[in-house]
C-alpha cells in the first residue's frame, strides 16, 4: 500500500465542543510546518500555543486530535524549526497526510475570504469545511484538483521523463498532468501522454492515489502499456524522455511518492514474473 491506512483516522463529523488537552496544532507557512523537535516532525500541543485563534479541525491520526492554523513569525524560536512538506513525505506517510490536509485547508481559507460572485466576505462554517456567502446562497468547499500520473511500460523498460522545472535536479519521473473539464480519467491519461511524448497506450491499470499539496492536487496513479509511436517531446514541458531498463534506472523520486511507488511496484511485478518463468 502507498498509504498505511490503519494510521489514518480522519473524523468527518464536527469538531469536539472543547479542544482536547492532547490535541496538537499544525502551524502552516506555505509548504512548511512548525516542529518542536529537532530530529523529527512534531507539532506543539495546541493548548500551549497562547495566541492560536480559531484553529481548523483536521481529524485524528493514531487517536491524536489535530488542528491547523496559519503560521506566525514569533512562533519560530531557537527551540522550534520549520519542516518542508516534501521532507515529511520521506519521514512518515501519516505525517505527510495530516500536514498536507492542514496546508491545503489553511490555503483555502486564505484564498476564499470573499465571494467570487458578489465580492462580499464569506462566513466560515464549523459543522463541516465550507465557506458561505449568505446573500448569494453559495457554498465554497476546499478545492481539490484531480491529476493523472502514469508509468508507461514496455516489457522490462519504463518511460521516464525530465520536466522543464526539474532539469537542474537530474531527476526523471513518470508523466503527469491535470484533468480537463469534461474528460474521464482514462481520457486524461491518453491525452497527457500523447501531448507530452507522442505515444499511444493500451491496457491502462489504475493503481493508487496520493494527496499532493503543491498546492492542492489529488494524484491518480496508473500503469499503462506502450502501444505505438516514437518519442516526440513537448519542449515547453519536457526536456528529455527515454526508455530506461529496470536495472538501469536514473535518479528518480523516492518510493514514498506515487511516482517512485509506481516504478518500484512495476519492477517488483517484473521480477516476480521472471522468477515464475524459471
N, C-alpha and C positions, 0 to 999 in steps of 0.2 A: 504494500500500500504506500502511496505517496504521503498520505497523512496518517498519523496514529490516531484513528477516530476515537478510541477509548479515552484519550486525554482531552477531547474537545467536548465541552458540556455547555453549549450556548443556551441560556434561558431566554425564551422568546416572549415571555409574559412581561408584565410591568415590573419595574424595579421594586425592591423592598421599601416599605414605608419609611424605615430608618436604615441608614447606611450601616452595614455590619462592621463590627470592630476590626475584623481581619481583612476587610476589603482593601485592595491596592489601587493606586491611581497611576494610570499611564499618561505621562506628560509629553505631548507631541509638538515637535518643531519640524515641520516639513516631513522629511523621510527619516527623522531621528526621534528617539525616545530616551527619556532620562533613566539612568540606573543608579542605585545607591550602593552597588557592589563593584569592585574593581576588576573582578575576573569573570563575571557572568552577568547577564542582564537580570535585574530585579527592580521593579518599580517600588516606590515608597508606599507605606501604609497610608491610606487616604486621610484618616483622622489626624495624622501627624503633619499634614500639609495645611497650615493655618488659613491661607487665603485661597484655597481651591473653591471656586464658586460654581454652583450648578453643574456638577460633573455629569458626564454622559454614561448611562448604564450600558455595559457591554455584555454581561453574562458571567458565566463561571467557567474556569478551566481547572481541572483537578479539584473541584469543590471550592476553589477560592473565588470570591466575587471580584470583578474588575470594573473599574470606571475609567473614563478618559477626560482630558481637558487640554486646552491649548497651553503650550509652554510659556513660562515667564522667565525673563533673563535672570532674575535674582535667585531662581531655584538651582542654577548651576554654581556649585561651590567646589572647594577643594576636596570634599568628600563625595561628590557626585560626578557623573560623566554622561555624555550623550553617546548613544549607540545607533549606528545606521541600521535600518531595517534589513538591508541585504546581508549584514553580518549575522543578524538573528536567524536568517534563513539557514545558515550553516550550523548555528548553535543549537537550535531546537525548533522543530516544526510547530509545536504547540505555542511556543513563544512568538514565533513569526505570525501565526494565525491571529492571536489575540491582539498583538501590536498592529497588525495590518488593519484589523477591524477598527481599532482606535484611530489610526491615522486617517482612514477614509471617512469616518464619521465626523471627526474634527474639521477636516477639509470641507465636507459637505455643509456643515453648519456655517462656516465662514463664507462660503460662496453663494449661499442661498438666503441671505438675510432679508432680501426684498423679492416681492412677487415679480416674475418675468412678464406678466401681462399688464398689471396696473402700476407697478413700482412702489406699492405700499409695503411697509415692514411685514415680514411673516412672523407667525407665532409658533413657538415650539410645542409639540405635543409630548406627553410623558408616558401615555399608555402604550405607545409604540413609536418607532422612529419615523416621524414625518414633520414637515413644516407646513403651516396652513395660512392661506390668505382668506380671511373671513369674507371681505367684500366680493371676491371672485368665486368663493366656494371651491377653491382649488387646494389640493394637497401636493406637496413636493417630497418625494421619498428619496432616500440615498441613491445616488446614481451608480450603476454598475455597467461597465462596457464589456460585452462579450467579445472575446478574441479567439481565433483558432491558432493552434500551434501544431505543426505536423512534422514528423520524421519520415522522409521519403526513403524507401529502401529498395535495394536491388540485389537479392541474394545476400552475400556476405559484405556488401558495400552499403554505405549510408550517405545521403546527400547532406552536407553541412555547408553553411554559407557564412560569410563575414559581412555584417552590415556596415553601412557608411559610418554610423555612430561608434562602432567598435573596431575600426580599422587600426587604431593605435594601441589596442589592448592585446591583439593577437588571438582573440577568442573567435572560434567558429561555433555556430549554433544551428538549431533547427529553424525552419521557416515559420513565420507568424504574421498575423495581420488582423485588423479589426473587421468585424462583420458589417456588411452594408444593410441598410433598411430594406426589408422585403425579401432577403435571401435566406435560405436554410443554412445550417451549419455546414452540411456537406457541400453545398454550392460554394460557400466561402473558402473551404479547403481547396477545391479545384481551381477557383479563380485566383486566389493568392499565389499558389504555386506557379500557375501559368504566367501570371503577371511578373513575378519576381525572377523566375528561372526558365520559363518557356516549356515546361514539361507537362505531359498528360499523365494522369494517375488512374489506378484501379484498386479495388479491394480495400476500401477505407475501413479502418477499425478504430472505434472510439476507445480510449484507454483510461483517461482520468482527467481531473481538473485541478486547478490551483488558483487561489486568490493571488492577485499581483497588484499591490497598492502603489503603482508608479504611473498614473495616480490611482486608478480605480477599476482595474481590469479583472475579468474572470477568464482565465486561460483554459480552453477546452482542447485537450490533447488527443492527437490521432497518430497512428502509424498507417502509412499508405504505400502501396507498391508502385514502382515505376511502370508505366505502360508504354510511352513512346516520347520521341522528341530529343533534341540536343540542348544542352545547357546554353541559354542565352540570358545573361543577367540584365536586370533593370538597373542601370548605372546610378539612378538617383537614390536607390535604396541598398543595392548590393555592390560590394567591392569585388568579391570573389566567391565562387561556388564551385564545388567539385565533389566527385565521388571519393569516399575515403574507405579503405578496407577496415574492417572492425578491429584488426590487430595493429593498425597504424593510425589511430585517431589523433587529431590535433588538440591543442588547448581548447577546452570547452567548459560550459557552465557545470557547477557541481551537481551531484545526483539529488541534492535537496531541492533543486529547481526542477520544474516539469520538463524543461529542455534536456537537462542531463539525465533525468529519470527515464525519459523515452529512449535515449540512446542505450543506457545500461540495461533496460528491460529487453530491448531487441537483441542486444548482444548475448544476454543470458538465454534467450529463446534459441538463437542460432547455435550456441554451444550445446544446449540440451539436445537439439536435433542431430548435431554432429556425433554426440555420444550414442544416441539411439541407432544411428546408421552403422556403427561399427559392429 
